[in-house]
Amino acid sequence: MAAVTLDIGGLARLDQVLVGLLAPDALPGVDGDSLLDEEGTPVARREGGEVIGLRASRWPRPEEVRTDAPVVVAIAEELPLQPLPREARLLLPAGGVRSDDDRYRAWAGVWRAAASDVLEVPLTPKEAVDRAPELAHLYSTGMLVAVATSPQPPNGGRTVFLTGFSGSGKSTIARALVDVLAGRRSVTLLDGDVVRTHLSRGLGFSREDRDINIRRIGWVAAEVTKHGGVAVCAPIAPYDETRRWVRELVEAAGGPGAFVLVWISTPLEECERRDVKGLYAKARAGEITGFTGIDDPYEEPTDAELVIDTTDVSVDEAVERILAFIGT
């Protein structure tokens, strides 16, 4: 028997399994395993090919609350433009939501105010969009009703994420940007070297450790963004998959457009010529391994909002370009 820890997404899937919205194989583990929450408390166990919950569920099974009313499924990142039909039931996705998610609360509050009958369901808003016809069929014999919506506005927070080779100018631009923003906004600097000294002390430079470092930066940036601040990040961040993961996390916290990727595209030859820290020389000599641009790849972004080459762009000009883009 093993213990399997579920993150917040896993707990949301557990809730769906327990009410019949997902099959047991949507969860990890095998018969005899215990499923734990993030604090290590047992919440379910696997037995006889089934998942047995160990605590009372807040979610009714669809057959227990099925209606014959028309159904509206709340749409992720969208807000209704007018009250819903009085006879309609609103299925409001409420699974996998952190208690401090202000953006979700604002979104859900608008939908609640537009409806006269609301039923929370254990899916995330994004999942519910993809499964809307299925949900309507499970929770009602009535039809699925489409309503007019408009995009939920961003909350005002931003993450400016600068990526590029060592020596490209990321940190210099990031510090200059923070100096300007400090008089206008609540701003947090998450520079690569500083983060490794404090937040990521002990991590090496393997791909796994680099991913962990960038994901930690991304998590902090998302928290800053969620609360309306500006996070300025300046790691090398060489891997496309990890950068996209951070984008998704930040935009879930602050809304579409909250993440601004700035590729400092200064060529490797120029970065090596500067070699401020002497790192390239050590990498060429074999004294450092796994060095980005020498014996470890840098995956050039294809989704950057801004591309800046400091070979012919000054720090002041780079800052102005970023400020113009984010409108601050």
N, C-alpha and C positions, 0 to 999 in steps of 0.2 A: 504493500500500500504506500502511495506517495501523496504528498501535499502539493497542490497546484495553486499558486497565487494568481488571482484575477485582478487586472487593473480596472479602471473605471469603465472602459469599453467592454471588458470581459464580464463585469457585473451586469451591464446592460443586456448583454447576450444571455446571461443566466436568467434574468427576469423574463426575457422573451421565451426561453425554453420552458420555464416553469408555468407559463400560461398558454403554451402551445403554439406560439408564433414562430418558433424555430425548433428544429430537430435536436436531440441531444448531442449529435456529432458536431454541432456548431461550437461546442466547448472542448477544451483540451482534456486529456486524461483518459484513463481506462477504469473498468470496474474495480471498486475498492479504494479508489483515490478520494481524498478529501479536497474540496475546493474552498480556498480561503480568500477573505478580502485583503486589502492592502495592509491592514493592521494585524494580519495573521489569525483573525477569528474565523472558524469554520462556518461557512454559509450554505454548503450543500455537499452531497456525496454522490458518487456514481455507484449504482447497484443494479444488476440485472439488465444492463443496457439502458437504464433510465437515469435521470438526475433527480435526486430527492432534496428538496429545499429544507433547510434547518431553521428557518425563521419565517414568521408570518409574512406573506406577500402583501404589498400595498396595491397590487394590480389585480383586478378581477379578470377571470377568463372571458374571452369574447362571447361565448355562448351564455354566460351569466348576465350579460348586459346588452344583448343584441336587441336592436330596435327595428321598427319599420320606417323610421324617419329618413329623409335624405341626409347625406353625410358630406361634410367639408373636412378635408385634411389640411391642417395648417402647413404653409409652405416655408421651408427654410430660407432665411435672409430676405423674406418678403413680408409686407404688411398689408392687411385688407384695406381697401379704399372706402368701404362703407359697411354698415352692419350686415351680418349674415342673415339669410332668411330665418324668420322666427321659428319655423318648424324644424330647421336643420339642427343636427347634432355636430358639434365641432370635435374632431379627434385631434387632441393636442399632444404632440410628441414630447415626452418629458423624461426619457431614459438617458443615462450616461451624462447627466448634467451636474457639474460641480456646484456646491452651494454658494460659491462666491462669483458665479458667472453672471455679472450684471447685464451683459449683452443679451443673454438668453432671457433673463427676467423681463427686460424691457420689451423684447419681441413677444414673449408669451403674454405679457400684460395687455398689449394691444389686441391680440387675438381674443383673449378672454373677454375684453370689453365689447368686442363686436358680436359675441355669441350669447344666446340665451340658455343653451344646453352644452356643457363642456365635459368631455371625458378624456382624462389623461391616459396615454398609452405608452408602453415601455420601449419606445424606439427613439433614436436621436432624430432631430428634424431632417437631416440629410437622408437617413434611411427611409423615413416616412415618405419623402418625395418619390423615391424609386418604387415603393411598395403601396402607393396610395390606392390603386384599384383593389389590390388584395385586402387591404385594411377595411375599405368600405364594404367589401363582400363579407368579411368575417364579423364585422361589428353591426351590420345592418342589412336588411332586405331592401332598403331604399337605394336610390341612385346616388352616385358620386357627383357632387355639384362643384363646378368651377366658379371661382369668384375673382373679381378684379383686384389686383394687388400692385404695389409699388415697392421698389427696393428699400430694405431697411438701411437707413443712413449709417455711415461709419460713426464710431464713438469719438473720433478726434484724435485718438492715439495713433502713433506711427512707430514703425521700426525701419531705420535706415541701415541696411546690411551691406557693408563694403567687403568685397572679396577680390583677391588677386595674389600674385606672388609676394614672397617676402622682399621688401625693398621697393615695392611698387608705389608706395606713397599712401597706403590705406590709413595707417595710424596718424600720419601728419594731417591728412584731410579730416579724419574723424575728430581729432582734438580741435582743429580750427572750427569745424562745424558746431561742436559742443560749445565752444567759446561764444559763438554768435547766438545760438539758441538759448544759452543760459539766461539771457536777459529777457527772453520772450516766453519760454515754456519750461515745464518740469522735464528735465533731460537727464538721461543716464548713459554713461560711456561704458561699453563692454569691449575693451580692446583685447586682442589675442593674448599678449604677454601678461597683462594684468590678470585676466581670467585664469590663466594657467598657474599663476602664482597663488591665487586664492581659491576660486571656485573649483578648479580642476587640478589642484595639487596632487601629485602622485601619478598622474596619467602620463603614458609615454606617447610615442608617435606612430604606433601601429594604426592601421586603418580603423580598427575597432575603437581604439582610444581617441583618435581624431573625431570619429563620429560622436562618441560620448561627449567630448568637449563641445562640439558645435551644438549638439542637442541641449546641453545645459545652457549655453548662451541663448539658444532659441527659446527655451522655457522662461528664462528670466526676462528676455525681451518681450515675450507674449504677455507676461504679467504686467510689465510696465505699460505696454500698449493697452491692455484691457482697462487700466485705470486712467487712461487719457494722457499718459506721458509719452515722451519720445525716447526710444532706445536707439543709440548709435552703436553699431557693432562693427569691429574691424578685424575679424580672423581671416586666415588664408582661405579656409573652407573650400578645399579643392574638389569635393565630390558633389556632383549634381543632385543625386538622390537625397543627400542630407540637406542641401540648401532648399530643395522643394518641400521636404518635411517641415523645415522651419517656416517656410512661407505659409503652408497650410495651417500650422499651429497659430501663427500670428494673426492670420486673417480670420480664423475661428474666434479669436479673442477680440479683434478690433473691427472686423468687417472687411469686405473686398477693398483692395487698394491700401490696406494698412501696412503692407509689407512692400518696401521699395528696395530692390536689389540693384546695387551700384557695382558694376564690374570695373575695377581699376586695371585696365588692360595693358599697362606698361609692359613692353616686351621683356622676355627673360634676359636678353643680352644687356638691356639697360639696367635691369635690377641687379644683375651680376656685376656690371661695371661699377655701380654704386657700392655694393657689398658692405654696407655700413657696419654690420656686425661681424664680418669676416666669415659668415656661415657658408656662403657658396664656395669659397676657397677650401674650407674644411670638407665640404661634401665632395668636391672634385678630387680631393686628396684621399677620400675614403675614410676620413676621420668621423664623418656623420653619415648615417645611412637612413633611407626612407625620407629623403629631403625633396620637397615638392619642386618639380622642374628639373631635377637632376636624375634621381633614380626612383621617383614616385610621381605619378601623373597629376596634372592639373586639368580638370574637365571644364573647358570654357563654357560659360553660361550661354544659353540660347534664349533665356527669358528675362534678361536684365532690363530694367526700366531705363537705366542710364549706363553708358559706356564712356569711360574717361581714361585717356592715356596721358600720364603726367610727363611724358617726354616733351610734349609741347603745350601742356595745359598747366597753368600755375595753380597753386593751392587756393588762392583767392577766387580764381575763376571756377575751379572745381566746386568750391563751397557755394558759389552763386548759382551754379547749375542745379545743384541739389536743392537749394532753397526755393528756386523757381519751380522745380518739379513738385515739391511737397506743399508749396503754397504757404510757407511760413516766413 
